[in-house]
Amino acid sequence: MKKFIVAIAAVMVAFSAQAQDQKNYTGSSRFWDNWSVSLQAGTTEYMNNMSVFTPTIVVGADKYLNPWFGLGADFRTQICTGNRYNSYTAFDAVALNAYAKFNMTNMILGYKGQRRMFEPVIYTGLGWARNTASKTWLGNDDQMTYTAGVEFNFNLGKKRAWAIVVNPAVVWGGITNGKLDKRNGAFEMTAGVVYHFKTSNGTHDFVKPTLRNQAEIDALNAKINEARAAQEASLKQIESLNKQVTALKNQAPKVVTNTVTQTNTRDNMECYVYFSQGRSEVTASQMPNVERIATFLKNHADATVVIKGYASPEGSAEINQRLATKRAENVKKALMTKYGIKEDRIQAEGKGVGDSFSEPDWNRVSICTIKQ
């Protein structure tokens, strides 16, 4: 017993060494996080009759407050086989127990954000047991129990949701003269499976919290204050705009008179008829421009057109002058013969080499200016 107490003391020292890390994890999960259930089966051997093994079934549940420390409870029953004594029921005994549990791996090596593949856990606790014997000095009675044991957990899979547990324990029933009564003591050996429920963080275990130093905290607070100030400024701007909208809604209607001055857009209207190099014939691609001039003249009986022919700078001045004149005359001829425009409404003249456009090729043109 003294050795066990010393072991518990050593556990508490290690527990204290991890106190700071525990603070980081304690309260980082919700109430329904980090629960698990277990189902085990095994045997119980009583200290006062070492030759008799009693089948035992254990159903348990645990809740860990942090990766190092948890609370547990279980229901245990010993199945009656008739080898030890007869019972009133199908069970030799039933028991309810509550425990404090210490994960030795996490306490000594520290927690790394997930369960390890192998984790030993020591536990100790009190409980209540009821014997149902009929032919033994034990009788049919209730008693307090004290349990101490070790869980050897073999965690499985990538998520560590399932585990296989092997669980040796010692159970004492009652206290006599201030000491544990070994007459009612027993050794238990059970094994089974454990399932760790999924937590609110999406895993089946604690998630290591992100720790920040004071400088990071101050920087985050500064950003929060800056965001609040920007929000307040935006709210004030919205309030000001709402007031302006309200004022505009309440404003009396005004009659606004706009004076529009129209100008004669027909004065000096121009249209361009382009020619190939060295040619003066009006091609089919340019006839729509000629037709546009004819349509306007037909729609406006008082309009006239001045056609000025030009040539690009290639060739001699004499040839360019003749080519420019011919281009103007051919546009005039098309207006008269194809569209019936009278000659006295058309003035055509050749102007030689043109300089209206920076691109020389564009100066092979007849510029038709409509006068109104």
NULOMI-709108 format. One record per residue (C-alpha): residue number from 0; x, y, z. Coordinates in steps of 0.001 Angstrom, whole numbers, always signed. Example, Ala and Ser with C-alpha at 12.3 -4.5 7.8 and 13.67 -1.06 7.14 Angstrom:
2
{0, {+12300, -4500, +7800}},
{1, {+13670, -1060, +7140}},
//
This chain:
372
{0, {+0, +0, +0}},
{1, {+2826, +2378, +900}},
{2, {+4451, +1733, -2467}},
{3, {+1225, +2554, -4238}},
{4, {+880, +5819, -2306}},
{5, {+4459, +6729, -3273}},
{6, {+3618, +6011, -6897}},
{7, {+573, +8267, -6699}},
{8, {+2728, +11031, -5207}},
{9, {+5184, +10715, -8076}},
{10, {+2308, +11014, -10509}},
{11, {+1124, +14185, -8821}},
{12, {+4626, +15700, -9080}},
{13, {+4683, +15016, -12827}},
{14, {+1154, +16356, -13058}},
{15, {+2275, +19626, -11473}},
{16, {+5202, +19892, -13914}},
{17, {+2699, +19975, -16781}},
{18, {+460, +22524, -15030}},
{19, {+1123, +25339, -17488}},
{20, {+314, +23201, -20518}},
{21, {-2812, +21922, -18757}},
{22, {-4046, +25497, -18423}},
{23, {-3699, +25853, -22171}},
{24, {-5933, +22813, -22777}},
{25, {-8357, +22996, -19857}},
{26, {-11475, +24763, -21044}},
{27, {-10403, +24571, -24699}},
{28, {-13082, +21947, -25396}},
{29, {-16811, +21760, -24805}},
{30, {-18589, +19651, -22200}},
{31, {-19483, +16892, -24634}},
{32, {-15961, +16692, -26058}},
{33, {-13410, +13968, -25203}},
{34, {-15850, +11355, -23978}},
{35, {-15253, +7663, -24540}},
{36, {-16989, +4365, -23755}},
{37, {-15506, +935, -23223}},
{38, {-16591, -2674, -23048}},
{39, {-14314, -5222, -21387}},
{40, {-14392, -8832, -20254}},
{41, {-12023, -10865, -18094}},
{42, {-11714, -12619, -14792}},
{43, {-11556, -11884, -11059}},
{44, {-9424, -13856, -8587}},
{45, {-10197, -13357, -4892}},
{46, {-7321, -13094, -2464}},
{47, {-8994, -15468, +6}},
{48, {-9481, -18135, -2676}},
{49, {-6757, -17857, -5316}},
{50, {-7862, -21010, -7131}},
{51, {-11235, -19662, -8236}},
{52, {-11561, -17395, -11304}},
{53, {-14836, -15558, -11776}},
{54, {-15849, -14230, -15232}},
{55, {-16187, -10443, -15132}},
{56, {-17812, -7909, -17487}},
{57, {-17075, -4168, -17344}},
{58, {-18954, -1322, -19069}},
{59, {-17314, +2095, -18614}},
{60, {-17302, +5749, -19683}},
{61, {-14595, +8426, -19412}},
{62, {-14433, +12185, -19727}},
{63, {-10973, +13785, -20015}},
{64, {-10658, +17397, -18886}},
{65, {-7281, +17740, -20598}},
{66, {-4809, +15328, -22216}},
{67, {-3331, +14429, -18806}},
{68, {-6286, +14047, -16468}},
{69, {-9754, +12548, -16723}},
{70, {-12677, +11175, -14756}},
{71, {-14239, +7779, -15284}},
{72, {-17002, +5501, -14096}},
{73, {-17930, +1901, -14755}},
{74, {-20345, -864, -13916}},
{75, {-18827, -4281, -13132}},
{76, {-20518, -7599, -12690}},
{77, {-19158, -11048, -11811}},
{78, {-21018, -13898, -13440}},
{79, {-22033, -16774, -11177}},
{80, {-20471, -20112, -12174}},
{81, {-21123, -22074, -8950}},
{82, {-17437, -22760, -8441}},
{83, {-17083, -20317, -5557}},
{84, {-20536, -20213, -4011}},
{85, {-24190, -20077, -4942}},
{86, {-25880, -16721, -5463}},
{87, {-29420, -15471, -5396}},
{88, {-29020, -14233, -8973}},
{89, {-26971, -15034, -12059}},
{90, {-24222, -12804, -10642}},
{91, {-21874, -13233, -7719}},
{92, {-21498, -9455, -7321}},
{93, {-22220, -6128, -8989}},
{94, {-20385, -2820, -8506}},
{95, {-20426, +850, -9476}},
{96, {-17123, +2756, -9389}},
{97, {-15820, +6275, -10004}},
{98, {-12171, +7017, -10848}},
{99, {-9533, +9666, -11321}},
{100, {-7318, +8836, -14312}},
{101, {-3806, +9986, -15202}},
{102, {-2339, +9557, -18699}},
{103, {+1286, +8816, -17867}},
{104, {+2584, +9224, -21441}},
{105, {+1221, +12728, -21841}},
{106, {+2251, +13739, -18324}},
{107, {+5874, +12646, -18770}},
{108, {+6493, +13178, -22504}},
{109, {+4014, +15955, -23127}},
{110, {+1030, +16053, -25455}},
{111, {+1722, +16403, -29207}},
{112, {-1770, +17070, -30476}},
{113, {-2943, +13450, -30887}},
{114, {-3004, +10189, -28950}},
{115, {+63, +8007, -29284}},
{116, {-237, +4426, -30456}},
{117, {+523, +3185, -26915}},
{118, {-540, +5046, -23782}},
{119, {-547, +3696, -20197}},
{120, {-3050, +5245, -17818}},
{121, {-3090, +4719, -14046}},
{122, {-6322, +5196, -12147}},
{123, {-7731, +4960, -8652}},
{124, {-11190, +5414, -7192}},
{125, {-13994, +4438, -4852}},
{126, {-17175, +2521, -5463}},
{127, {-20073, +488, -4133}},
{128, {-20432, -3279, -4449}},
{129, {-23124, -5780, -3556}},
{130, {-22484, -9456, -2928}},
{131, {-25324, -11876, -3648}},
{132, {-23838, -14970, -1959}},
{133, {-26047, -17432, -18}},
{134, {-23565, -20030, +1276}},
{135, {-20555, -18088, +2426}},
{136, {-19509, -16012, +5352}},
{137, {-19817, -12937, +3120}},
{138, {-23576, -13109, +3151}},
{139, {-25727, -10838, +1032}},
{140, {-24385, -7377, +1782}},
{141, {-23308, -3960, +477}},
{142, {-19843, -2538, +923}},
{143, {-17560, +257, -175}},
{144, {-14753, -660, -2562}},
{145, {-11400, +864, -3395}},
{146, {-9810, +202, -6801}},
{147, {-6366, +884, -8252}},
{148, {-5232, -229, -11670}},
{149, {-3457, +417, -14943}},
{150, {-4917, +726, -18441}},
{151, {-2643, -248, -21321}},
{152, {-4231, +1500, -24306}},
{153, {-3288, +497, -27848}},
{154, {-4782, +3244, -30040}},
{155, {-5695, +2192, -33580}},
{156, {-5940, +3886, -36960}},
{157, {-5032, +7320, -38223}},
{158, {-7746, +9098, -36265}},
{159, {-7182, +7089, -33047}},
{160, {-10929, +6744, -32573}},
{161, {-10726, +3095, -31492}},
{162, {-8416, +1442, -28991}},
{163, {-7758, -1965, -27464}},
{164, {-7293, -1844, -23696}},
{165, {-5742, -4340, -21294}},
{166, {-6681, -3564, -17701}},
{167, {-5102, -5197, -14610}},
{168, {-6492, -3906, -11313}},
{169, {-6714, -4585, -7581}},
{170, {-10012, -4174, -5739}},
{171, {-10419, -4017, -1970}},
{172, {-13805, -4339, -288}},
{173, {-14280, -2376, +2893}},
{174, {-11895, -1019, +5528}},
{175, {-11181, -2823, +8838}},
{176, {-9342, -1073, +11692}},
{177, {-8309, +1702, +9331}},
{178, {-6783, -695, +6817}},
{179, {-7992, -2148, +3568}},
{180, {-9640, -5488, +4185}},
{181, {-7682, -7978, +2121}},
{182, {-10211, -10719, +2897}},
{183, {-12518, -9036, +432}},
{184, {-9723, -8073, -1962}},
{185, {-9413, -9369, -5498}},
{186, {-7182, -9216, -8564}},
{187, {-8910, -8357, -11833}},
{188, {-7662, -8769, -15387}},
{189, {-9916, -7516, -18190}},
{190, {-9467, -6533, -21811}},
{191, {-11713, -4981, -24436}},
{192, {-12322, -2081, -26799}},
{193, {-12625, +1676, -26312}},
{194, {-14310, +4183, -28601}},
{195, {-13465, +7903, -28395}},
{196, {-16351, +10069, -29615}},
{197, {-15764, +12786, -32188}},
{198, {-15263, +16239, -30688}},
{199, {-16414, +19703, -31770}},
{200, {-12990, +20351, -33336}},
{201, {-13583, +17567, -35875}},
{202, {-11114, +15072, -34390}},
{203, {-11396, +12404, -31700}},
{204, {-9020, +14138, -29316}},
{205, {-7793, +17471, -28036}},
{206, {-6400, +19854, -30651}},
{207, {-3278, +21692, -29577}},
{208, {-4240, +25348, -29071}},
{209, {-2453, +28162, -30839}},
{210, {-539, +30067, -28191}},
{211, {+359, +33711, -28776}},
{212, {+2763, +35963, -26958}},
{213, {+1817, +39366, -25618}},
{214, {+3181, +41197, -28661}},
{215, {+935, +39165, -30981}},
{216, {-2039, +39762, -28709}},
{217, {-1355, +43520, -28681}},
{218, {-1090, +43531, -32487}},
{219, {-4410, +41687, -32819}},
{220, {-6060, +44110, -30386}},
{221, {-4726, +47023, -32423}},
{222, {-6266, +45558, -35581}},
{223, {-9561, +45054, -33772}},
{224, {-9557, +48678, -32570}},
{225, {-8689, +49869, -36085}},
{226, {-11554, +47844, -37538}},
{227, {-13944, +49250, -34937}},
{228, {-12843, +52814, -35736}},
{229, {-13383, +52195, -39463}},
{230, {-16789, +50742, -38724}},
{231, {-17760, +53778, -36648}},
{232, {-16610, +56122, -39431}},
{233, {-18667, +54168, -41966}},
{234, {-21723, +54317, -39709}},
{235, {-21336, +58089, -39366}},
{236, {-21025, +58450, -43144}},
{237, {-24138, +56337, -43659}},
{238, {-25991, +58471, -41123}},
{239, {-24922, +61649, -42931}},
{240, {-26035, +60267, -46299}},
{241, {-29382, +59229, -44814}},
{242, {-29886, +62769, -43571}},
{243, {-29128, +64141, -47050}},
{244, {-31583, +61697, -48606}},
{245, {-34250, +62705, -46078}},
{246, {-33611, +66390, -46802}},
{247, {-33929, +65807, -50550}},
{248, {-37179, +63898, -50047}},
{249, {-38626, +66787, -48005}},
{250, {-37434, +69451, -50458}},
{251, {-40095, +71214, -52522}},
{252, {-40054, +70340, -56234}},
{253, {-38248, +72726, -58591}},
{254, {-39002, +73450, -62235}},
{255, {-35840, +73474, -64293}},
{256, {-35928, +74941, -67775}},
{257, {-33227, +73769, -70155}},
{258, {-32555, +75774, -73325}},
{259, {-31244, +73672, -76138}},
{260, {-29615, +75485, -79060}},
{261, {-29722, +73502, -82244}},
{262, {-27128, +74008, -84894}},
{263, {-27393, +73217, -88552}},
{264, {-25487, +69955, -88691}},
{265, {-25899, +69850, -92460}},
{266, {-23425, +72683, -93035}},
{267, {-20132, +71470, -94496}},
{268, {-20968, +67765, -94267}},
{269, {-18266, +65647, -95907}},
{270, {-18132, +62238, -97515}},
{271, {-15085, +60428, -98881}},
{272, {-14704, +58317, -102015}},
{273, {-11379, +56446, -102153}},
{274, {-9487, +55208, -105247}},
{275, {-6804, +52642, -106048}},
{276, {-3304, +53805, -106926}},
{277, {-3124, +55248, -110442}},
{278, {-6897, +54664, -111028}},
{279, {-9793, +57099, -111257}},
{280, {-12760, +54719, -111654}},
{281, {-15303, +54642, -108808}},
{282, {-15295, +51026, -107640}},
{283, {-18297, +49088, -106430}},
{284, {-17034, +49230, -102834}},
{285, {-17159, +53066, -102952}},
{286, {-20589, +53379, -104564}},
{287, {-22426, +53407, -101194}},
{288, {-20618, +56676, -100401}},
{289, {-21715, +58174, -103679}},
{290, {-25267, +56956, -103071}},
{291, {-25233, +58570, -99621}},
{292, {-24429, +61952, -101221}},
{293, {-27144, +61478, -103850}},
{294, {-29766, +60578, -101226}},
{295, {-29010, +63701, -99233}},
{296, {-29220, +65909, -102315}},
{297, {-32548, +64373, -103283}},
{298, {-33943, +64937, -99786}},
{299, {-32698, +68522, -99652}},
{300, {-33462, +70364, -102845}},
{301, {-31495, +73456, -101850}},
{302, {-28248, +71557, -101101}},
{303, {-25209, +71488, -103385}},
{304, {-21986, +69518, -103343}},
{305, {-18373, +70478, -104011}},
{306, {-16163, +67548, -105091}},
{307, {-12388, +67966, -104805}},
{308, {-10201, +65238, -106205}},
{309, {-6726, +64421, -104828}},
{310, {-3794, +62159, -105662}},
{311, {-1022, +60601, -103577}},
{312, {+2531, +61979, -104050}},
{313, {+3765, +59167, -106311}},
{314, {+4447, +60222, -109898}},
{315, {+4874, +63625, -111557}},
{316, {+2851, +66703, -110672}},
{317, {+1265, +66757, -114140}},
{318, {+58, +63177, -113913}},
{319, {-1203, +63685, -110339}},
{320, {-3129, +66802, -111351}},
{321, {-4779, +64986, -114240}},
{322, {-5563, +61971, -112007}},
{323, {-7056, +64194, -109266}},
{324, {-9296, +65995, -111776}},
{325, {-10470, +62732, -113313}},
{326, {-11394, +61357, -109862}},
{327, {-13560, +64384, -109087}},
{328, {-15206, +64269, -112501}},
{329, {-16000, +60529, -112204}},
{330, {-17822, +61090, -108879}},
{331, {-19782, +63935, -110500}},
{332, {-20617, +61731, -113478}},
{333, {-21899, +58949, -111182}},
{334, {-24180, +61390, -109322}},
{335, {-25635, +62644, -112624}},
{336, {-25991, +59439, -114646}},
{337, {-26820, +56920, -111922}},
{338, {-28813, +59063, -109482}},
{339, {-30118, +61893, -111673}},
{340, {-28586, +64810, -109787}},
{341, {-28549, +67977, -111927}},
{342, {-25176, +69279, -113051}},
{343, {-25754, +72802, -111675}},
{344, {-25825, +71357, -108140}},
{345, {-22408, +69740, -108534}},
{346, {-18996, +71438, -108619}},
{347, {-15991, +69208, -109380}},
{348, {-12328, +70166, -109504}},
{349, {-8919, +68466, -109261}},
{350, {-6566, +69698, -106525}},
{351, {-3448, +67694, -107367}},
{352, {-1476, +65995, -104573}},
{353, {-3445, +65900, -101342}},
{354, {-2161, +66429, -97799}},
{355, {-5353, +66001, -95783}},
{356, {-4140, +62716, -94296}},
{357, {-790, +61714, -92824}},
{358, {-1023, +58364, -94619}},
{359, {-147, +59018, -98296}},
{360, {-2410, +56234, -99563}},
{361, {-5440, +57907, -97975}},
{362, {-4944, +60983, -100138}},
{363, {-6132, +59059, -103241}},
{364, {-9594, +60449, -102584}},
{365, {-12423, +62650, -103682}},
{366, {-13733, +64764, -100808}},
{367, {-17372, +65627, -101307}},
{368, {-18488, +68612, -99190}},
{369, {-22225, +69303, -99049}},
{370, {-23295, +72923, -98807}},
{371, {-26649, +73949, -97415}},
//
